[in-house]
Amino acid sequence: MRSLLTAAAISLAFTLLLTPVFLRLFRKWGWGQVIRTPESIANPSHQAKRGTPTMGGVIFILGTIVGYGIGTFTGGSYPTASGLLVIWLMVGFGVVGFIDDHMKLRQQQSAGLSGWRKILGQVLVMVPFGIVALLVRSPAGYTPASGFISLFRDIPVLWLFALGPIVGWLLYLLWISLIGIATSNSVNLTDGLDGLAAGCAVFVIGAYSLISFWQFKQSCAVESLSKSSLAGCYDVAHPFDLAVVSASFVGALIGFLWWNAPKAKVFMGDVGSMSIGGVITALAILTRTELLLVLLAGVFIIASGSVIVQLTYFKLTRGKRLFLQSPFHHHLEMRGWPEATIVVRMWIIAGLLSVSAFGLFYVEWLRLTSS
């Protein structure tokens, strides 16, 4: 518990207190937000945000690493494979976002990496993650990831290696890559208003911290579990370390949110939104709750789903639009909703969905232990 609390506190202090220092550096380096021109966007009020320091995701990435490292060693332990895999996806996806942001700043336009190049970068990060996660074993004999598709835990009938090792590896890498691409790009689409993505991510990753801590308390590797608890135990490789790294990320996000909330003093940029997507992806895979992610991170699916619906409707109706603008939060903005109102209400939705997902997770454990 000391590791978890220390990690969260250090990360929070890092981003809360040091963000102004980073902002001075960002201004010196010319890291100012590029805003699309009024001709290409129907909301010219966004022009007031031009020049605001961006790429702030670098701050909470560093804060998470510092908090996780200090918290882990303070507790008398060492980073595990699962914790380092979360860091890998956070940094790897962050690098893809950093390249995208840097191209936008250099060219002074809103278009950076093309969609396919961004996906290629994400796949290149996901493949080594998947290989290591399925080959490394914990002292208890568990691998961080699993060859099964999972909901609250592995679903036995959904074994990806049923057709043999070669096909199994291809299906497994394809499956986790789809999760990574969909999640990171959904977070990226949500990052359109001050504090929206960061605040929603606090609820989502906070729920994962609770889930992994619960899995630690109910781990199958703990011999002291009662017979009833053993019926619902979890075969997760390093659940406590997952709780520590996720708590560290939440602390870093909360400290960053102090400066990112409306009216934002800094934007996270693609480096931030992609890294958030990476952390959520890693936690979903390593806690064996991949399908639960649909509900848990539903607030991000609203953004990406609205874009898909808009494009589909546009093509089917030959030019008509269902929303005034997509993603959905921009539609609400065009309807006259104040930015702060949209952000806070989306935070509430994120909180409700996260609580609902954790509630279902807990009910499933109760069902197993009471049967």
Beta strands, then each sheet from edge to edge (+ up, - down):
strand 1: 148-150
strand 2: 154-159
sheet 1: 1+ 2-
end
